[in-house]
Amino acid sequence: MSEQRAEKRPNVRIAKPYNDEAIERSVLSILRSGMLVQGAKVEEFEAQLSKYIGCRYVIAVNSGTAALQLAIDSVSRSKQGGEIITSPLSFAATANAALGCGLTPVFADVDPETFNIDPDNVNEKVNDKTVAIEPVDVYGLPADLGKLGQIAKRHKLAVVEDAAEAIGASYNDKKIGNVSDLSCFSTYATKNLHTGEGGFVTTNDDQKAEHIRMGRSQGQSSRYNQKILGYNFRMMEICAAIGLEQLKVLDNLNTRRRTNAAALADGLEDLECLSFQRVDDPETHAWYMFAVTVDEEGAGMTRDKLVQRIREQGVDADVSWPTPIHLQPYFRERFGFKEGEYPIAEAVCKTVFQLPVQPFLTDEEVQRIISTVKQILKN
């Protein structure tokens, strides 16, 4: 029996978690202190995030999924059996969090150029059971929060924004996290601002903030004083320490992402078989990922074959969501979704892939990405 070989890891990485000596010193000091969970560092992290984003409240938790579930619960706790309108073009956590709160996810299709949820389709889906709208800032590009906010206001709904990939992005001169009723971020290891694992919720609403704080700690308003159903969704002190140091350089890192994205777009624009996510103002995009769609006929190969060949050349291309949420086996079996129900999202999932845009790429590595893709497609 022949030994299976693991795929060689490309040396131009699609993500590289931030680390420096200050983070290492802070983590070591926390380990030595013995105070490991949700203490002074978490409070400081929340305060600095609130200052950076411009919102009143930040509640740190142990994952982006926890952030979504607590935020959704804060607007739906008395509305079991209701519905939440969201995008099928996302990670399953977007819909799983709604299910965890007793809501049914109702999908609306996406814009074919921005890949974000289509407000007109959202408006068509609103009914008496709708509790909230849950847009996703796909790859770090803010959704059309203005139109979605107007729909929500007209129907007295909440907007719970899945901003997992959008830290540092903006909409109408406001940082994401200070636009929607509630915004939920992930600080997973690959994100623009990472804590290894973690997340947080932002809001300007006093009552929702208090509900989410209690929800992350078994529903307690104080120790052993449980007022609501809650969970153990607390953030570790070590995670907060990792995130705190990055906040000092986050804007600089995101600026480098934008520079890399501009170089990639310029370098690849003459390849007619490739299209890029439409971005009207690159300064508003967090550039978590640089997303490209491929015309497979024009390229002479499938998307998956192209990604494979790029990776074989040492460049870490990736496909984040090869299957939209509604076509995942669980959702097909439970809700009976079929192919063709959300044709735009389905088409994007079949043709989109991501190239490295992370801030630690050198100029030479950016040019290597460009030349690799061009060589493969032109040959």
LOVEX-111770 format. One record per atom (N, C-alpha, C): residue in one letter; x, y, z. Coordinates in steps of 0.05 Angstrom, whole numbers, plus 32768, in hexadecimal, padded with zeros to 4 digits. Example, Ala and Ser with C-alpha at 12.3 -4.5 7.8 and 13.67 -1.06 7.14 Angstrom:
A81087F8E809C/A80F67FA6809C/A81087FBE809C/S81017FD3808E/S81117FEB808F/S81028001809D/
END
This chain:
M80117FE88000/M800080008000/M801280198000/S800E802A7FEC/S802080427FEA/S801880567FFF/E802D80648008/E80298079801C/E801D8092800F/Q8007809D801B/Q7FFC80B68010/Q800D80CE8018/R801180DF8006/R802180F7800B/R800F810F8010/A8014811E8025/A80058136802A/A800C814B8015/E7FF9815B800D/E7FFE81717FFA/E801281848005/K8026818B7FF5/K803A819E7FFD/K802E81B98000/R803381C78016/R802781E0801C/R803381F6800A/P802282057FFB/P802D821B7FEB/P803D822F7FFD/N8051823B7FF1/N8062824D8001/N8059826A7FFF/V804682707FED/V803A828B7FED/V801E82877FFA/R801D828D8014/R800682858024/R7FEE82988021/I7FD6828C8023/I7FBE829D8020/I7FB782AA803B/A7FC282A08051/A7FBE82AD806B/A7FD682A8807C/K7FDD82BD808C/K7FF482BA809E/K7FED82C980B8/P7FE682BA80CD/P7FDE82C780E6/P7FF382DA80F1/Y7FEB82F180FA/Y7FFD83058105/Y800982FC811F/N802283028124/N802F82FD813D/N8047830F8140/D804C83178159/D80658327815E/D806D8322817B/E8083832E8183/E808E8329819E/E807C833481B4/A806E834A81AE/A805C835581C2/A8045834281C8/I803B833581B4/I8026832181B8/I8031830A81C9/E8048830081C2/E805482E981D1/E805882F181EE/R8062830981F3/R80668311820F/R804C8313821E/S8037831E8211/S801D8321821E/S801183068224/V801382F38211/V800882D88215/V801682CA822C/L803082CD822D/L803F82C08243/L803882CC825E/S803482E6825F/S802D82F38279/S801182E98282/I7FFF82E5826F/I7FE482DB8277/I7FE682BE8281/L7FF682AE8274/L7FF98292827D/L80058292829A/R801782A4829F/R802382A582BA/R801082B082CF/S7FFD82C182C6/S7FEB82CE82D9/S7FD682BA82E4/G7FCF82A682D4/G7FBB829382DC/G7F9E829D82D6/M7F9B82B582CC/M7F8082C082C5/M7F7D82BC82A7/L7F6F82A7829E/L7F70829F8282/L7F5782A58273/V7F4082A98280/V7F2782AC8271/V7F1982C68279/Q7F1282D68265/Q7F0182ED8266/Q7F0782FF827F/G7F1F830B827E/G7F27831D8293/G7F2D83398288/A7F4283448293/A7F4A835F828C/A7F518363826F/K7F5F834F8263/K7F6783518247/K7F4F83518234/V7F3B8340823A/V7F238340822A/V7F15835B822C/E7F1383668244/E7F0783808247/E7F1683968237/E7F3083958238/E7F4083A88229/E7F3D83A4820B/F7F3C838C8202/F7F37838681E6/F7F1D839181DD/E7F08838D81ED/E7EEE839881E6/E7EEE83B681E5/A7EFB83C281F8/A7EFC83E081F9/A7F0B83EB81E1/Q7F2183DE81D9/Q7F3183E881C3/Q7F2283E381A8/L7F1483CD81A6/L7F0483C8818E/L7EED83DC818B/S7EE083E281A2/S7ECB83F681A2/S7ED684128199/K7EED841981A2/K7EF984328199/K7F008432817C/Y7F0B841B8172/Y7F1484198156/Y7EFC841A8144/I7EE6840C814A/I7ECF840A8139/I7EBD8422813C/G7EBC842E8154/G7EAA84458159/G7E8F843D8164/C7E8C8425816D/C7E72841B8178/C7E72841D8196/R7E5B841B81A2/R7E59841D81BF/R7E62840381CD/Y7E5B83EC81C2/Y7E5F83D381D0/Y7E6D83BF81BE/V7E8083B181CA/V7E8D839981BE/V7E8C838381D3/I7E82836C81CA/I7E81835581DC/I7E91833E81D0/A7EA8833881DC/A7EBA832381D1/A7EB1830781D9/V7EB382F581C6/V7EAB82D981CA/V7EC082C681BF/N7EBA82AC81C0/N7ECF829981B8/N7ECD828F819B/S7EBB829A818B/S7EBB8294816E/S7EA882A78160/G7EAC82A98146/G7E9982B88136/G7E7D82AD8136/T7E7C82928137/T7E6182858138/T7E53828C8152/A7E61828D8168/A7E5582958182/A7E4B82B28180/A7E5B82C38173/A7E5382DF8170/A7E3882E08161/L7E3682D1814B/L7E1D82D1813C/L7E0582C6814C/Q7E0A82B0815A/Q7DF482A48169/Q7DEA82B6817F/L7DFC82C3818D/L7DF482D581A3/L7DE682EE8198/A7DF082F88181/A7DE383108176/A7DC7830A816B/I7DC482F3815E/I7DAA82EB8154/I7D9782E6816B/D7DA182D98180/D7D9082D38197/D7D8682ED81A4/S7D96830281A3/S7D8E831B81B0/S7D77832981A2/V7D7283218189/V7D5B832D817A/V7D4483198175/S7D488300817D/S7D3582EB8176/S7D2B82DA818D/R7D3482E081A6/R7D2F82CE81BC/R7D1182C881C1/S7D0082DB81BA/S7CE382D681BE/S7CD582D081A3/K7CE482C9818F/K7CD982C58174/K7CE182AA8169/Q7CE082958179/Q7CE6827A8170/Q7CD482738158/G7CDF82658144/G7CD0825F812D/G7CD082748117/G7CDE828A811D/G7CE0829F8109/G7CF5829980F4/E7CF982AC80E2/E7D0C82A980CC/E7D2082BF80CB/I7D3882B980C0/I7D4C82CD80BC/I7D5682CB809F/I7D5782E28092/I7D5F82E28076/I7D7D82E68074/T7D8A82D48066/T7DA782D58064/T7DB182CC8049/S7DCB82CB8046/S7DD782C4802C/S7DE082A6802B/P7DDB82998014/P7DE6827E8012/P7E03827D800B/L7E0F82948005/L7E2B82967FFE/L7E3B829E8016/S7E41828A8027/S7E4F828F8040/S7E578274804C/F7E6582768063/F7E6B825E8073/F7E5282558081/A7E4F823B8087/A7E3782308093/A7E30823D80AD/A7E44824880BC/A7E3E825480D6/A7E29826A80D4/T7E28827880BD/T7E15828E80BA/T7DF8828480BF/A7DF2826D80B3/A7DD7826180B6/A7DD5825080CF/N7DEB824380D7/N7DEA823280EF/N7DE382438108/A7DED825B8109/A7DE8826C8121/A7DCA82738123/A7DBD8277810C/A7DA0827C810C/A7D9182648115/L7D99824C810B/L7D8C82338113/L7D8F822F8131/G7DA78236813C/G7DAC82338158/G7D9A8245816A/C7D8F8259815E/C7D7C826B816C/C7D5F82658166/G7D5A824E8159/G7D3F82468153/G7D328254813B/L7D438260812A/L7D39826E8112/L7D3E825D80FA/T7D2E826180E5/T7D33825480CC/T7D41826780B9/P7D58825F80AE/P7D658271809A/P7D5682708080/V7D5082888076/V7D44828C805C/V7D59829A804B/F7D60828E8034/F7D7682998024/F7D6B82AD800F/A7D7C82C1800A/A7D7782D37FF3/A7D9082D17FE2/D7D8D82D37FC7/D7DA382CF7FB5/D7DB682E87FB7/V7DCC82E67FA9/V7DE182FB7FAC/V7DE4830A7F92/D7DF283217F94/D7DF983317F7D/D7E0F83227F6E/P7E0E831F7F53/P7E2283107F45/P7E3D831D7F44/E7E3F83377F4A/E7E5983467F48/E7E66834A7F63/T7E5683517F78/T7E6183567F92/T7E62833C7FA3/F7E5083297F9C/F7E4D830F7FAB/F7E3E83137FC5/N7E36832C7FCB/N7E2783317FE4/N7E09832E7FDF/I7DFA832A7FF4/I7DDD83257FF3/I7DCF833C7FE4/D7DBC83357FD3/D7DAD83477FC3/D7D9683537FD2/P7D96836D7FD9/P7D8183797FE9/P7D6583767FDC/D7D6383777FC2/D7D4983747FB5/D7D3E83587FBA/N7D4F83447FB9/N7D4683287FBF/N7D3F83257FDC/V7D4E83337FEE/V7D488333800A/V7D2C833E800F/N7D2683548002/N7D0B83618005/N7CF5834E7FFE/E7CF9833E7FE9/E7CE5832B7FE0/E7CE083157FF4/K7CF483108005/K7CF282F98018/K7CE683018033/V7CE3831A8038/V7CD983238052/V7CBB831B8055/N7CB5830F806C/N7C9983098072/N7C94830C8090/D7C7C83048099/D7C75830880B5/D7C8682F880C8/K7C9482E380BF/K7CA582D380D0/K7CC282DE80D2/T7CC982F180C1/T7CE482FB80C0/T7CEB830A80DA/V7D02830380E5/V7D0B830F80FE/V7D22832280F9/A7D34831B80E6/A7D4C832B80E1/A7D57832580C5/I7D68833780BC/I7D78833480A4/I7D95833080AC/E7DA1831C80A1/E7DBD831580A8/E7DCF8316808F/P7DD8832E8087/P7DE983308070/P7E0583268077/V7E14831F8063/V7E3083168066/V7E4283298056/D7E5783328062/D7E6B83438054/D7E7F83308047/V7E798328802E/V7E8783128021/V7EA4831A801B/Y7EB7830B8025/Y7ED4830F8021/Y7EDE832A802C/G7ECD8337803D/G7ED583508048/G7EC88368803B/L7EB783648027/L7EA9837A8019/L7E8E837E8027/P7E8983968032/P7E70839B803F/P7E588397802C/A7E43838A8037/A7E2A83878028/A7E1D83A38024/D7E0883A48015/D7DF983BD8011/D7DE983C38029/L7DF783CD803E/L7DEA83D08059/L7DD683E68059/G7DD883FA8047/G7DC584108045/G7DAA8405803D/K7DA983F78026/K7D8F83EC801D/K7D8483D78030/L7D9583C7803B/L7D8C83B2804D/L7D8183BF8067/G7D8E83D48070/G7D8483E38087/G7D6983EF8083/Q7D6583F9806B/Q7D4B84058064/Q7D3583F08064/I7D3B83D98059/I7D2883C28059/I7D2183BA8076/A7D3683B88086/A7D3283B080A2/A7D2183C480B1/K7D2783DE80AD/K7D1883F380BB/K7CFB83F380B3/R7CF683EF8099/R7CDA83EF808E/R7CCA83D8809A/H7CD783C2809F/H7CC883AA80AA/H7CCE83A580C7/K7CDB83B880D4/K7CE283B580F1/K7CF1839C80F7/L7D07839880E8/L7D18838180EB/L7D33838A80F5/A7D4383788100/A7D5E837E8108/A7D71837580F1/V7D88838380EF/V7D9D837A80DD/V7DB4836F80EE/V7DB9835580EB/V7DCF834880F9/V7DE3834180E4/E7DF8835180E3/E7E0C835080CD/E7E21833B80D3/D7E25832880C1/D7E3B831680C3/D7E54832380B6/A7E63833180C8/A7E7B834080BF/A7E94833080C6/A7E92831680C5/A7EA8830580CD/A7EC2830C80C0/E7EC0831580A6/E7ED8831A8096/E7EDE83388092/A7ED0834980A0/A7ECF83668098/A7EDB837980AC/I7EEC837080BF/I7EF7838380D2/I7F09839780C3/G7F0383B180C8/G7F1283C680BA/G7F0583D180A2/A7EF083C38098/A7EE183CD8081/A7ECE83E3808A/S7EC383F18077/S7EB18408807E/S7E9A840A806B/Y7E8584188074/Y7E6D841E8063/Y7E64843A8069/N7E63844B8055/N7E5A84678058/N7E6A8474806F/D7E858471806E/D7E97847E8080/D7E958474809D/K7E87845E80A2/K7E86845280BC/K7E93843780BB/K7EA2843080D0/K7EAE841680D1/K7E99840080D3/I7E9D83EA80C6/I7E8B83D480C9/I7E8C83CB80E7/G7E7583C780F2/G7E7283C3810F/G7E6483DA811C/N7E6183F0810D/N7E5384088117/N7E3D84118103/V7E3383FD80F3/V7E1F840480DF/V7E0583F580E4/S7E0783DB80E8/S7DEF83CA80EC/S7DE783C98109/D7DCF83BE810E/D7DC683BB812A/D7DDA83AB813A/L7DE38395812E/L7DF78384813A/L7E0A837A8124/S7E248379812A/S7E37836F8117/S7E48835A8125/C7E4E83448117/C7E5B832D8123/C7E7583278113/F7E8B83268122/F7EA583238116/F7EB183098120/S7EC282FD810E/S7ED282E68115/S7EEF82F08118/T7EFD82E5812C/T7F1A82EA812F/T7F2982CF812D/Y7F1F82BE811C/Y7F2D82A58116/Y7F4982AA810B/A7F5A8297810B/A7F77829B8106/A7F7D82A780EB/T7F6C82A380D7/T7F7182AD80BC/T7F6782CA80B8/K7F5882D580CB/K7F4A82EE80C6/K7F5E830680C8/N7F55831D80BD/N7F66833580BD/N7F6F833C80DA/L7F5D833980ED/L7F63833C810A/L7F5D83218117/H7F7283138120/H7F6D82F8812B/H7F7482F68148/T7F6782E38155/T7F6D82DD8171/T7F7382BF8174/G7F7982B2815E/G7F7B8295815D/G7F6082898158/E7F4E828C816A/E7F3282858168/E7F22829A8178/G7F0C82A3816E/G7EFC82B6817D/G7EEA82C7816B/G7EDD82DA8177/G7ECB82EC8168/G7EC08301817B/F7EAF83138170/F7EA383278181/F7E8A83338173/V7E78833E8183/V7E60834B817A/V7E6383698180/T7E59837A816D/T7E5883968172/T7E3B83A08170/T7E3483B48181/T7E1A83BF8180/T7E1A83DA818F/N7E0683EA8189/N7E0284038198/N7DE9840281AA/D7DDE83EA81AD/D7DC583E681BC/D7DCC83DB81D7/D7DC383EA81EC/D7DC983E28208/D7DBE83C7820F/Q7DA583C28209/Q7D9883A98211/Q7DA483918203/K7DA8839481E9/K7DB4837E81DA/K7DD0837781E4/A7DDF838C81EA/A7DFA838781F4/A7DFA8378820E/E7DE883808220/E7DE58372823A/E7DDD83558236/H7DCA83518224/H7DC08335821F/H7DD783248214/I7DE7832F8202/I7DFD831F81F7/I7E13831A820C/R7E18832D821D/R7E2C83298233/R7E2383128245/M7E0A8312824C/M7E0082FC825D/M7E0182E1824E/G7DF982E28234/G7DF882CA8224/G7E1282BC8221/R7E2882CB8221/R7E4382BF821D/R7E4C82B18236/S7E4082B6824D/S7E4982AC8266/S7E32829E8275/Q7E26828A8268/Q7E1182798273/Q7DF88289827C/G7DF482A08270/G7DDC82B08276/G7DDD82BF8290/Q7DF582C1829C/Q7DF882CE82B6/Q7DFC82EC82B4/S7DED82FA82C5/S7DF1831782C7/S7E08831D82DB/S7E0C830B82EE/S7E22830B8300/S7E2782EE8308/R7E3C82E98317/R7E4382CD831C/R7E2D82BD832A/Y7E2582A7831E/Y7E1182958328/Y7DF582A28329/N7DF182B78318/N7DD782C48317/N7DCE82C382FA/Q7DC282AC82F2/Q7DBA82A882D7/Q7D9F82B382D1/K7D9E82C582BC/K7D8482D282B5/K7D7982C8829B/I7D8A82BF8288/I7D8082B5826E/I7D8F829C8267/L7D86828E8252/L7D9482778248/L7DAE8281823C/G7DC482758244/G7DDE827E823B/G7DF182668235/Y7E09826D822D/Y7E1D825A8225/Y7E388261822F/N7E4C8250822C/N7E6782578232/N7E7582608218/F7E7182798212/F7E7C828581F9/F7E91829A8200/R7E9E82978217/R7EB182AC8220/R7ECC82AA8210/M7ED882C2820D/M7EF382C38200/M7F0982BF8215/M7F1E82B1820D/M7F3582AE821E/M7F4682C7821E/E7F5482CB8235/E7F6682E28237/E7F7C82E28223/I7F8782CA821D/I7F9C82C8820A/I7F9382D181EE/C7F7B82CA81E7/C7F7082D281CD/C7F6E82F181CB/A7F6482FD81E0/A7F62831A81E1/A7F7D832781DE/A7F91831C81EB/A7FAC832781EA/A7FB7832681CE/I7FB2831181C0/I7FBB830E81A4/I7FAE83248193/G7F9483288197/G7F85833C8187/G7F8D8358818D/L7F92835E81A7/L7F98837A81AF/L7FB0838581A0/E7FC58376819E/E7FDD83818191/E7FD883868173/Q7FC783768167/Q7FC2837A814A/Q7FB283938144/L7FA0839B8157/L7F9083B28153/L7FA183CB814E/K7FBA83CB8159/K7FCB83E28155/K7FD583E58139/V7FD583CF812A/V7FE083CF810F/V7FCB83C680FA/L7FB283C28102/L7F9E83B780F0/L7F9A83C880D7/D7F9883E280DA/D7F9383F380C3/D7FAB83F180AF/N7FC383F080BA/N7FDB83ED80A9/N7FDA83D3809A/L7FD283BE80A8/L7FD183A3809B/L7FBB83A38085/N7FA483B0808B/N7F8F83B08077/N7F9783C2805F/T7FA683D78064/T7FB083E7804D/T7FC183D6803B/R7FD283C68047/R7FE383B48037/R7FD283A08027/R7FBD83968033/R7FAA83848024/R7F9F8393800C/R7F9783AC800F/R7F8C83BB7FF9/R7FA083BF7FE3/T7FB983C57FEB/T7FCF83C87FD8/T7FD383AE7FC8/N7FD383987FD6/N7FD6837E7FC9/N7FBF83787FB6/A7FA7837E7FBF/A7F8F83797FAE/A7F90838A7F95/A7F9883A37F97/A7F9A83B47F7F/A7FAF83A97F6C/A7FC583A07F76/A7FDA83957F65/A7FD1837C7F57/L7FC2836A7F65/L7FB883527F59/L7FA383597F43/A7F92836C7F49/A7F7D83737F35/A7F8B837F7F1C/D7F9E83907F20/D7FAC839C7F09/D7FBC83877EF9/G7FC883757F07/G7FD983617EFA/G7FCA834C7EEB/L7FB183477EF3/L7FA183327EE7/L7F8B833C7ED5/E7F8883567ED2/E7F7183617EC4/E7F6F835A7EA7/D7F8683537E9A/D7F86834C7E7E/D7F7D83307E78/L7F7883207E8D/L7F6F83047E8A/L7F5083057E88/E7F4683037E70/E7F2983067E6C/E7F1882F07E79/C7F2482D97E7F/C7F1682C47E8C/C7F1282C77EAA/L7F1F82DC7EB5/L7F1C82E17ED2/L7F0C82FA7ED7/S7EFC82FA7EEC/S7EED83117EF6/S7EF283147F13/F7EF0832D7F1E/F7EF583327F3A/F7EDB833B7F47/Q7EDA83377F62/Q7EC483427F71/Q7EC283607F6D/R7EAA836A7F66/R7EA783867F61/R7EA983967F7B/V7EBC83A97F7B/V7EC183BA7F92/V7EC083D77F89/D7EAC83E67F90/D7EA984017F87/D7EBE84137F94/D7EC5840E7FAD/D7ED9841E7FBB/D7EEB840B7FCB/P7F0384067FC0/P7F1583F27FCD/P7F1C83FA7FEA/E7F1A84137FF2/E7F20841C800D/E7F0C84128021/T7EF4840A8018/T7EDF8401802B/T7EE083E38030/H7EF083D58020/H7EF283B78020/H7F0883AF8034/A7F03839B8044/A7F1783918057/A7F2B837E8049/W7F2483748031/W7F3683638022/W7F40834B8032/Y7F2D833E803F/Y7F338324804C/Y7F3D83108037/M7F2F83108020/M7F3782FF800A/M7F35830F7FF0/F7F4683077FDC/F7F4483127FC1/F7F3682FD7FB1/A7F1D83037FA9/A7F0C82EF7F9D/A7F0C82F37F7F/V7F0E82DC7F71/V7F0F82DB7F54/V7EFC82C67F4A/T7EEC82CD7F34/T7EDC82B87F27/T7EE882B27F0C/V7EE682997F04/V7EF282917EEB/V7EDD82877ED7/D7EDF82907EBF/D7ECF82867EA8/D7EDD826C7E9F/E7ED282557EA7/E7EE0823C7EA2/E7EE482367E85/E7ED1823E7E74/E7ED482397E57/E7EEB824B7E4C/G7EEB82647E55/G7F0082767E4B/G7F1C826E7E56/A7F1C82637E6E/A7F36825B7E7A/A7F4082407E6F/G7F2D82307E64/G7F3582167E5A/G7F3982027E70/M7F2F82077E88/M7F3181F57E9E/M7F1D81FC7EB3/T7F1681E97EC5/T7F0481EF7EDA/T7F1182007EF0/R7F00820C7F00/R7F0A821C7F17/R7F1C820B7F29/D7F1281F37F2F/D7F2281E27F41/D7F3D81DA7F35/K7F3D81D57F1B/K7F5781CE7F0E/K7F6A81E67F0F/L7F5F81FE7F0A/L7F7082167F0B/L7F7B821A7F27/V7F6B82177F3B/V7F7582197F57/V7F8A82057F5D/Q7F8681EC7F54/Q7F9A81D77F58/Q7FB481DE7F4B/R7FB381E97F33/R7FCC81EF7F24/R7FDB82077F31/I7FCB821A7F3B/I7FD882317F49/I7FE682277F62/R7FD982167F71/R7FE5820B7F89/R7FFE81FA7F83/E7FFD81EC7F6D/E801581DC7F65/E802D81EE7F60/Q802882077F5A/Q803E821A7F55/Q804682287F6F/G803B82207F86/G8043822B7F9F/G803482437FA9/V801D82497F9C/V800D82607FA4/V7FF382557FB0/D7FEC825F7FC7/D7FD782537FD8/D7FBB825D7FD0/A7FB282577FB7/A7F96825D7FAF/A7F83824B7FBF/D7F6A82547FC1/D7F5782457FD2/D7F3B824A7FC8/V7F2982387FD0/V7F0C823B7FCB/V7EFE823A7FE6/S7EF482517FEF/S7EE98253800A/S7ECF8244800C/W7EBC82487FFA/W7EA1823C7FFC/W7E9A822F7FE2/P7EA482167FDD/P7E9E82087FC4/P7E8082017FC1/T7E7182007FD7/T7E5581F97FD7/T7E46820E7FE8/P7E31821B7FDC/P7E21822E7FEC/P7E1382208003/I7E0B822F8017/I7E008223802F/I7DE882128029/H7DD6821B8018/H7DBD820D8014/H7DC181F28006/L7DD881EE7FFA/L7DDE81D47FED/L7DF081C27FFE/Q7DF781CB8016/Q7E0581B98029/Q7DF281A28030/P7DFD818A8034/P7DEC81738039/P7DD78177804F/Y7DDF81838066/Y7DCD8187807C/Y7DB581978073/F7DBA81AD8065/F7DA481BF805D/F7D9381B38048/R7D9F81A48036/R7D8F81968022/R7D7B8182802F/E7D8681738043/E7D75815F804F/E7D60816B8061/R7D6781808070/R7D54818B8083/R7D3F819C8076/F7D4781AC8062/F7D3581C08056/F7D2D81BA8039/G7D3A81A6802D/G7D32819E8012/G7D3C81B17FFC/F7D5181C08002/F7D5C81D27FED/F7D6681C27FD5/K7D6381CE7FBE/K7D6C81C17FA5/K7D7D81D57F95/E7D8D81C97F84/E7D9D81DA7F72/E7D8B81EB7F60/G7D9482037F5C/G7D8582157F4B/G7D7482297F5A/E7D7182267F74/E7D6082387F84/E7D6D82547F87/Y7D8882547F89/Y7D96826D7F8C/Y7DAD826D7F77/P7DA582717F5D/P7DB8826C7F47/P7DD1827E7F47/I7DCF82967F51/I7DE782A77F50/I7DFB829E7F65/A7DF282997F7D/A7E04828F7F92/A7E1182747F89/E7E0182637F7D/E7E0B82497F74/E7E20824D7F5E/A7E1B82607F4B/A7E2F82657F36/A7E4982707F41/V7E4782827F55/V7E5F828D7F61/V7E6F82777F6F/C7E6182667F7E/C7E6F82517F8C/C7E7E823E7F7A/K7E74823B7F61/K7E8182297F4E/K7E9982357F40/T7E9B82507F41/T7EB0825D7F30/T7EC3826E7F40/V7EBD82747F59/V7ECD82877F69/V7EE582797F76/F7EFB82867F78/F7F11827D7F89/F7F2082957F94/Q7F3382917FA6/Q7F4182A77FB3/Q7F5F82A47FAF/L7F6B82BB7FAB/L7F8982BD7FAA/L7F9382CC7FC3/P7FAC82C77FCA/P7FB782D47FE2/P7FB782F27FDF/V7FAF82FF7FF5/V7FAF831D7FF6/V7FB983268011/Q7FC183138022/Q7FC8831A803E/Q7FDF832D8040/P7FE1833C8055/P7FF383538057/P8011834D8058/F80188334805D/F8034832D8060/F804183238046/L803183248030/L803D831E8016/L80518333800E/T8067832B8003/T807A833E7FF8/T807183477FDC/D807C835D7FD2/D807683657FB7/D807D834F7FA3/E809383427FA8/E809B832C7F97/E808783157F97/E807C830F7FAE/E806882FA7FAF/E804E83017FA1/V8046831A7FA3/V802F83247F95/V803383207F76/Q804A83287F6D/Q805083257F50/Q805283077F49/R805B82F77F5B/R805C82DA7F56/R804082CF7F53/I802D82D87F63/I801182CF7F60/I800782D67F45/I800B82EF7F3D/I800282F97F23/I800E82E87F0C/S802882E57F0C/S803682D77EF7/S802E82B97EF6/T802982AD7F0D/T802182917F0E/T8006828E7F01/V7FF2829E7F08/V7FD8829C7EFC/V7FD882A17EDE/K7FE782B57ED6/K7FE982BD7EBA/K7FF682A67EA9/Q800B829B7EB4/Q801982867EA6/Q8007826E7EA2/I7FF882667EB7/I7FE6824F7EB5/I7FD082547EA0/L7FC4826B7EA1/L7FAD82717E8F/L7FB682777E73/K7FCD82847E6F/K7FD5828B7E54/K7FE182727E45/N7FEA825F7E55/N7FF482467E49/N7FDD82337E42/
END
